[in-house]
Amino acid sequence: MCGTDVGECAPGKQLCEAGAWGPCEGAVTPTEEQCNDRDDDCDGATDEGFQLGAPCDGADADLCSDDIVTCAGCSAGPNNVETCNGKDDNCNGTIDSDCDTGNCKPALLVTGSTPSNPNCVDFPVEKGATGVIEYPCGGGMVSAQLGSLTFSGNVVSGNVTLSATGTYAGIDGCTWQTSHSIKGTLPDGSLTYFYSEKPIAGMNCWQPCTETGTVQVNW
């Protein structure tokens, strides 16, 4: 016998004539490896070189590589739809602002608050204050509650801009107008807060205060 019986190969017969071996006859010899669940090149491995099982993006609606390479091509995996959750569910590089289902309503937590002067007190938004922001799945007008304030604004491609105004009567006898803003990129999970004030009525008003802070977005 001659040749090999590994894989798709089969041995043949070889005759000895006049003290020398003749050609191997009837043997099935190796061929180029094909993706067919067979060991065509008879090296003991099946379908090597075709990256079978490697991740790929199949014929579905998302851009996620959650499918696998098969001999028939990339498998058709699930259609991952974008949901408001702070994640890029459909793997298109955009988080939530192009979502398919649900409105967005993450919680807010003030993680830092720094006044311009240590004598500044009684800010409407201080460290530890909580709230919530709510906006349409596809972006657009936004409402948010943080501490005692109601904000409004918009979300465009994940970038949020919110503002609120108010007035209060200070112990200095003046009436103050307050301005508040929240800005940042929602997918980053961290926003900035800024507060300023100015007197709108009264005499001998105290020095106006400002406040800067950080706001954590919790999905």
N, C-alpha and C positions, 0 to 999 in steps of 0.2 A: 504494500500500500504506500501511497505517497500523498502529499498535500496535507490539509488540515481539516478537522471537523469542527472548528470553532465558528460560532455564528452561523451565517448562511453558507459557509463553505462546506464542501464534502470531499473526502479523499477519493483518489483514483487508484489506478493500478500502474505499476512500473515493472517492466520485465528486464531480466538480466540476459543479455545476449553477447556471446563471445567475450565474456568477462567484463562487460560494461553495462551500466544501467541505461535503459532506453528512456524515451520520453514518458512523462506522467500522463496517462490517458484517462479520460472520464472524470477528472477532478473538477469540482466547482471552485473557482478561484475568487479572491477578493475583488470587489468592485467599489466604486466611490460611495462613501457613506451618504445615505439618503435619510430624510426625516420620515421614518415609516415604522418605528418600533421594531426595527431589525438591525442586526449587526452586519451590515453589508460589507464592511472592509475587514471583517473577521479578526478584530483586534481585542475582542472580549468586552467591548463597550458598545452600548446601543445609543444611536442618535446623538453622539457627541459632536460638539461644535455648533449646535443650533440654539444654545442658550435656553433650553427648555426649563420652564419653571421660573425664569427671571421675571421680575415685575415689568409691566407694560400698561399702557392705557388702551383699553379695548374700545369696541364700537358702542360706547355709551355716551350719555349727555354731559359727563363731567370730564375734567382733565387730570384725574387722579390715576396714578400708576398702581392701582390696586387689583389689577388683572395679571395674568401670567401668560408667558409665551408657550404655545403648543405647536404641534406640527401643522395644525390647521390655521395658525396665526395667533394673534392675541385673543385670549378668551374675552367674552362679553361679560363684564362684571356689573355690579349694581350702579344705578344712576344716583350719584350722591348730590342731593340738592342743598343749596345754601340756606342755612337756618340761622336766625339771630342768636348767636351763642359765643361770639368772640373768636370763632375759628373759621378758617378758610375751607369749608366743607367740600366745595366742588373744585378746589385746587387750581383756581384761575388767577391767584395772586391778589384777589380782592376779598377783604373780610367784611361780611355782613351788609355792606352798602348796596349789594346787588342780590340780596337774598330772595329766595323763592317763597318761603313760608314764614308766617308769624311776624308780629311786631317785636321790636327790641325794647327790653325793659330791664337793663342791668341796674344793680344797686350802686350807690355812691358812698364813699367814706372819705372824710377829710383826714389825711395822714400827716399833714404839717400845716402850721399856721404861724406866721411871723409878723408882728406888728412893727410899724416904723418907729415906734417909741414904746418903751415898756409901760408908760403911764396910760397908753391907749387900752381901754377895756370895753367889755360889752359889745364885742363884734357879733353880728348876726351869724357868721359862719366861723367856727373855731375847730381846732383839732378834736377829732372824735365825733363831729357832727355827721349825720347820715342822711341819705336821701335816695332818690331814684330818678333816672332819666328814661324817657319814653319817646320813641320816634318810629316812623313807618319803616317797614321792611326795606323798601327801596330808597330810603333816605328822604329828606325833606324837612318840614317843620318839626320842631322839637319842643317838648316841655320837660321841665325838670324841677324837682323840689329838693332843696338842700338847706338843712336847718329850718329857719322860719321864712325862707325866701322862695318865691316861685320864679323860675327862669324860663325864657323862651329863646328860640334861635333856630338853627338848622344844622343838618348833617349833610355834607357833600363829600362823596368818596371816602367816608370814614372820618373826615375832619369835622369836628364839632365846634360851634361857636354859640355861646349862650350869654345872655345878659339879663340883668334885673336892676330895678331902681326902687328907691324908697325914701322916706323922710322920717326923721325922729326929732324929738325935742331934747336937746342936751341939757345937762345940769348947769351949763354956763349961761342958760337963758336964751340960747340961739336955736334956731331951727336949721337942721342939716339935711341936705340931700345926699343920698348914698348911691353909689354906682358899683355894680358887681359884674364880673365877667368870668366865664369858664371857657378855656380853650384847650385844644389838643387833638390828638389822633386816637380815636376810640380803640382800634386794634392794639395799640401799645398798652392800654390798660391804665394809663396815668395821664391826668389832666392838670392844668394849672389854674389857680384861682387868684383873682386880684380884686381888691376893694379900695375905693377911694371915697372921699366925702368933701363937701364944700358947704359953707354957711349960706343960707338963702334968706335968713331973717335974723335980726338981733344986732347987738352992739358988743364990741370987745370980746368977740368969739375966741375960743381957744384955737391953738394950732391944729389944723386938720390932720387926721391920721390916715395912714394907708395900711394895707395888710396883703401879704402874699402867702400863698399856700399851695399844697398839692392835694389832688383828689384821686383816689384809686377807684377804678371801674371794676366791679365784681360781677361776673356773669353767672 
